[in-house]
Each structure stands twice: as C-alpha cells, then as structure tokens.
Amino acid sequence: MITIKPKVFSDSRGYFFESFNSKQFNAFIGRDVNFVQDNQSHSRQRVLRGLHYQIKHTQGKLVRVTRGKVFDVAVDMRKNSPTFGHWAGITLSDINCIQFWVPEGFAHGFVVLSDLADFQYKTTDYYSPEYERCLLWNDLNIDWPMEYPNLSEKDKQGLPFAQCEYFNY
C-alpha cells in the first residue's frame, strides 16, 4: 500500500491538481498498471463499505475522496506475504487530496467520517461478483474511528479472517 500526495496548486479561488498521470504513477509504484474501470460511491456519515476483495480477477485500486472525509483501510490477504493479516489505515479527504494505492491481494474498505462523502477509485480488473469476498469489518482489531457503523446486509455477513480465502502470492 502506498499513499500518494499530489502537488496541489492553491490560491484564493480554490485549488487544482493532476489527479492521475499514468507515466508518473507507474514510475512511482515500479510497474506498469492498466486501469480498466472507474467507480464512485456516495455515502452518508457512519456508512462502512467493505472489507471487499475478489479472489479471482483481483483488483488493484487507486482510491481518493472528492467530497468529505473517510477512514480507508486495506488488509493484506496474501498468504506468503510478510504482512499477511496486517492492516493499514489512512484518512482521505477532499481537503488533503491524498490518494491510496491498494494493490491486488488486499481487502479494502472505508467508513465515512463527514456528513457525506464521494469516494472514487480506479481498478485494474473488472468487477466480478461471483469472485467477490468480504472480510468481517470488525475482525483483526482494526482501529475504526467509530464503534457502530451503518453496514449493508452483505457486509454484515463478512467472514472472520481465519475463515477467509487467501491469495497464494
């Protein structure tokens, strides 16, 4: 997982920044990435989406917030990784303009901290619902900034880490 802080040009009118440049991004992470899908969600405060991953047609995700503020989390689901089962979290907002690169092999989710949030992300493979899996949001002692988030029925059915399918790379 990598955080990306773009160069933001601000003045009294607001700000401008280049949100994506393929050549710079690929150089930054050290490999060529081809994004195939852009997604956006709009959520209210306390909504928690995740922790999702696809066991086949794995998706790397470049995520950012264009309105509001979220706490974003990625969990390493790669069985042979030295950080297997570890999580990382970061606050993303329309003010800090930080982007978070979540590589293939990680579960991903976020909780909305502001009244509303618009969350955008690019993926390296297409959504394949038959391969989607869900890690239980409150497993692994993730330090979510709220105790009782609003979850979808699907996310309430997430599995504890010990029962999840993992990646073998």
JOHU-V792592 format. One record per residue. N is the residue number from 1. RES is the residue in one letter. SS is DSSP state (helix for helix, strand for strand, loop for the rest). PHI is phi in whole degrees, 0 to 359 (none if undefined). D_CENTER is the distance of its C-alpha to the mean C-alpha in Angstrom with 2 decimals. Layout:
BEGIN
N_RES_SS_PHI_D_CENTER ; N_RES_SS_PHI_D_CENTER
END
This chain:
BEGIN
1_M_loop_none_9.63 ; 2_I_strand_224_11.02 ; 3_T_strand_263_11.02 ; 4_I_strand_234_12.97 ; 5_K_strand_250_15.44 ; 6_P_loop_290_17.36 ; 7_K_loop_284_21.04 ; 8_V_loop_255_21.62 ; 9_F_strand_258_25.15 ; 10_S_strand_244_26.22 ; 11_D_strand_206_29.57 ; 12_S_loop_295_31.23 ; 13_R_loop_276_30.01 ; 14_G_strand_140_26.27 ; 15_Y_strand_214_24.02 ; 16_F_strand_219_23.04 ; 17_F_loop_206_20.57 ; 18_E_loop_278_19.70 ; 19_S_loop_279_16.04 ; 20_F_loop_202_16.22 ; 21_N_loop_219_19.02 ; 22_S_helix_304_18.88 ; 23_K_helix_298_21.62 ; 24_Q_helix_292_20.19 ; 25_F_helix_298_16.64 ; 26_N_helix_298_18.29 ; 27_A_helix_294_20.68 ; 28_F_helix_295_18.11 ; 29_I_helix_267_16.24 ; 30_G_loop_83_19.59 ; 31_R_loop_198_19.32 ; 32_D_loop_277_19.42 ; 33_V_loop_237_16.43 ; 34_N_loop_245_17.21 ; 35_F_loop_278_14.74 ; 36_V_loop_242_16.22 ; 37_Q_strand_209_14.36 ; 38_D_strand_247_12.92 ; 39_N_strand_231_11.49 ; 40_Q_strand_216_11.77 ; 41_S_strand_234_11.87 ; 42_H_strand_236_14.34 ; 43_S_strand_220_14.48 ; 44_R_strand_267_17.01 ; 45_Q_loop_305_17.06 ; 46_R_loop_81_16.26 ; 47_V_strand_288_14.25 ; 48_L_strand_245_11.63 ; 49_R_strand_246_9.57 ; 50_G_strand_125_8.78 ; 51_L_strand_263_8.72 ; 52_H_strand_254_8.94 ; 53_Y_strand_200_9.96 ; 54_Q_strand_246_13.00 ; 55_I_loop_288_15.91 ; 56_K_loop_233_17.54 ; 57_H_loop_53_16.42 ; 58_T_loop_302_13.33 ; 59_Q_loop_243_10.49 ; 60_G_loop_278_9.08 ; 61_K_strand_227_6.41 ; 62_L_strand_253_7.25 ; 63_V_strand_248_5.58 ; 64_R_strand_200_8.22 ; 65_V_strand_248_10.37 ; 66_T_strand_257_13.84 ; 67_R_strand_208_15.48 ; 68_G_loop_93_15.27 ; 69_K_strand_212_13.19 ; 70_V_strand_226_10.24 ; 71_F_strand_255_9.41 ; 72_D_strand_254_5.79 ; 73_V_strand_227_6.07 ; 74_A_strand_232_6.09 ; 75_V_strand_237_9.54 ; 76_D_strand_286_11.89 ; 77_M_loop_253_13.66 ; 78_R_strand_269_16.05 ; 79_K_loop_305_19.47 ; 80_N_loop_268_21.21 ; 81_S_loop_273_18.83 ; 82_P_loop_294_20.20 ; 83_T_loop_252_16.95 ; 84_F_loop_308_16.86 ; 85_G_loop_83_15.80 ; 86_H_loop_270_14.57 ; 87_W_strand_237_11.47 ; 88_A_strand_225_10.24 ; 89_G_strand_226_9.24 ; 90_I_strand_209_9.66 ; 91_T_strand_273_10.92 ; 92_L_strand_244_10.04 ; 93_S_strand_208_12.91 ; 94_D_loop_287_15.27 ; 95_I_loop_270_17.65 ; 96_N_loop_277_16.02 ; 97_C_loop_58_14.41 ; 98_I_strand_290_12.05 ; 99_Q_strand_247_9.38 ; 100_F_strand_234_6.86 ; 101_W_strand_267_7.49 ; 102_V_strand_250_5.95 ; 103_P_loop_291_9.36 ; 104_E_loop_305_10.98 ; 105_G_loop_95_11.94 ; 106_F_strand_241_8.94 ; 107_A_strand_278_7.94 ; 108_H_strand_220_4.56 ; 109_G_strand_194_5.30 ; 110_F_strand_206_6.63 ; 111_V_strand_235_10.33 ; 112_V_strand_275_12.37 ; 113_L_loop_261_14.90 ; 114_S_loop_268_16.98 ; 115_D_loop_303_19.33 ; 116_L_strand_221_17.14 ; 117_A_strand_212_13.85 ; 118_D_strand_251_12.98 ; 119_F_strand_242_9.37 ; 120_Q_strand_237_9.42 ; 121_Y_strand_205_7.81 ; 122_K_strand_260_9.96 ; 123_T_strand_235_10.23 ; 124_T_loop_271_12.86 ; 125_D_loop_213_14.43 ; 126_Y_loop_282_15.37 ; 127_Y_loop_295_14.37 ; 128_S_loop_230_16.84 ; 129_P_helix_304_17.21 ; 130_E_helix_292_19.83 ; 131_Y_helix_252_17.51 ; 132_E_strand_287_14.60 ; 133_R_strand_232_14.47 ; 134_C_strand_224_13.24 ; 135_L_strand_276_13.33 ; 136_L_loop_302_15.11 ; 137_W_loop_301_13.14 ; 138_N_loop_256_16.08 ; 139_D_loop_270_16.86 ; 140_L_loop_66_16.75 ; 141_N_loop_54_17.67 ; 142_I_loop_296_14.25 ; 143_D_loop_274_15.39 ; 144_W_loop_298_13.95 ; 145_P_loop_279_15.94 ; 146_M_loop_209_17.65 ; 147_E_loop_276_19.63 ; 148_Y_loop_235_19.87 ; 149_P_loop_285_16.90 ; 150_N_strand_270_17.51 ; 151_L_loop_245_16.21 ; 152_S_loop_288_16.95 ; 153_E_helix_300_19.60 ; 154_K_helix_301_17.41 ; 155_D_helix_289_14.95 ; 156_K_helix_294_18.14 ; 157_Q_loop_268_19.26 ; 158_G_loop_304_16.51 ; 159_L_strand_264_18.26 ; 160_P_loop_299_18.80 ; 161_F_helix_308_17.53 ; 162_A_helix_297_21.16 ; 163_Q_helix_257_21.42 ; 164_C_loop_282_18.31 ; 165_E_loop_277_18.68 ; 166_Y_loop_243_17.61 ; 167_F_strand_264_17.52 ; 168_N_loop_258_20.76 ; 169_Y_loop_228_19.71
END
